[in-house]
């Protein structure tokens, strides 16, 4: 067996048993983009890694400048976090995020179906209207929301956060699911109609399995947005319905050392999001790349 590389064509010629095979070499542009993607990924991952490392240090070691890479391991930050009673805020965040995400998917899925597979009149205007609702900053509408919650006795109520998170994530889910549903072959729907399937049966047994990666992607993004939301929870809750991000801010003080405690609390609070992303990573990759190549 002999191997010969042709520089002009960028191919590698391999001779096996008197037969010649040409194998194209990977283009330099592809190698450069791969290296660049790894560098960017490491840059985004390094702050998370540093947060985890600092969380296992004592406050004096965490605040040292320059930082010590081989400081002794300490669980002081985690001990302080769990002694502060984080379970009610974590449970509130989990409840608000899961329930609002489920409501968003249940409402956005038929809406996206009406805007893609069975388009209504001026469906593009409807999509842009959904998008325009995200252009208003939350801080601009926080006062009327607060006055409404005060008048209806919904302050410090987890159901108010669920309603707000559902309305906040609805436009994003509709936009995402509309692009995914647009890729569903019409022939599948026509075959279901011929078999006598109702609309709900078609949505549940025909359309949903096909766009399940898109549904998983939209659900994961809505869950992350709900879990990380701070402003509404900070203003509209106090003790009963306080969420994990609000509880996390209590570790930042104007006096004393708090870096290791904040890193430990941040790592614990981010674990549900990391676990959800890891569990749905295959569906997430399929959903985000769905429709990119036809």
Residue pairs with C-beta under 8 A, 6 or more apart in sequence:
1 14
1 15
1 16
2 14
2 15
3 12
3 13
3 14
3 15
4 12
4 13
4 14
4 15
5 11
5 12
5 13
5 25
6 12
6 13
10 24
10 25
10 27
11 22
11 23
11 24
11 25
12 22
12 23
12 24
12 25
13 20
13 21
13 22
13 23
14 20
14 21
14 22
14 23
15 21
51 263
51 266
51 267
52 263
52 267
54 62
54 67
54 259
54 260
54 263
55 77
55 78
55 260
55 263
55 264
55 266
55 267
56 73
56 74
56 75
56 77
56 264
57 71
57 72
57 73
57 74
57 77
57 260
58 71
58 72
58 74
58 76
58 260
59 76
59 77
59 257
59 258
59 259
59 260
59 261
60 257
61 68
61 71
61 72
61 74
61 260
62 71
62 257
62 259
62 260
62 263
63 257
63 259
64 71
74 260
76 260
76 261
77 260
77 261
77 262
77 263
77 264
77 265
78 264
78 268
80 251
80 261
80 264
81 251
81 261
81 264
81 265
81 268
84 247
84 250
84 251
86 244
86 247
86 265
86 268
88 242
89 242
89 243
89 244
89 246
89 247
90 244
90 247
90 269
90 272
92 158
92 161
92 237
92 241
92 242
92 243
92 244
93 227
93 243
93 244
93 245
93 272
94 272
95 158
95 162
96 158
96 161
96 162
96 165
96 226
96 243
97 165
97 223
97 226
97 227
98 223
99 162
100 161
100 162
100 163
100 165
100 166
100 169
100 222
100 226
101 169
101 219
101 222
101 223
101 226
103 162
103 166
104 166
104 169
104 170
104 173
104 218
104 219
104 222
105 173
105 215
105 218
105 219
105 222
107 166
107 170
108 170
108 173
108 174
108 177
108 218
109 177
109 203
109 208
109 215
110 203
111 174
111 177
112 173
112 174
112 176
112 177
112 178
112 180
112 181
113 181
113 203
113 207
114 120
114 123
115 123
115 126
115 127
115 174
115 178
116 123
116 178
116 179
116 181
116 182
116 184
117 181
117 182
117 184
117 186
117 189
117 207
120 126
127 174
127 175
127 178
130 170
130 171
130 174
130 175
131 171
131 175
133 171
134 171
134 172
138 168
138 231
138 232
139 231
142 231
142 232
142 235
145 164
145 232
145 236
146 155
146 235
146 236
148 154
149 155
149 157
149 160
149 236
154 160
154 236
155 236
155 237
155 238
156 236
156 237
156 238
156 239
156 240
156 241
156 242
157 237
157 240
157 241
158 240
158 241
160 236
160 241
161 232
161 233
161 236
161 237
161 241
161 243
164 232
164 236
165 225
165 226
165 229
165 232
168 225
168 226
168 229
169 221
169 222
169 225
169 226
172 218
172 221
172 222
172 225
173 218
173 219
173 221
173 222
176 214
176 217
176 218
176 221
177 211
177 214
177 215
177 218
179 214
179 290
179 291
180 211
180 213
180 214
180 215
180 287
180 290
180 291
181 207
181 211
181 214
182 291
183 211
183 290
183 291
184 207
184 210
184 211
188 206
188 207
188 210
189 202
189 206
189 207
192 201
192 202
192 205
192 206
193 202
197 205
197 206
208 215
211 290
212 283
213 283
213 284
213 286
213 287
213 290
214 287
214 290
215 287
216 280
216 283
216 284
216 287
217 280
217 283
217 284
217 287
217 288
218 287
219 280
220 276
220 277
220 280
220 284
223 273
223 276
224 273
224 276
224 277
227 244
227 245
227 272
227 273
228 245
228 273
229 243
229 245
230 245
230 246
230 249
233 241
233 242
233 243
233 245
233 246
234 245
234 246
234 249
237 243
237 246
244 269
245 269
247 265
247 269
248 262
248 265
248 266
248 269
251 258
251 261
251 262
251 265
252 258
252 262
277 284
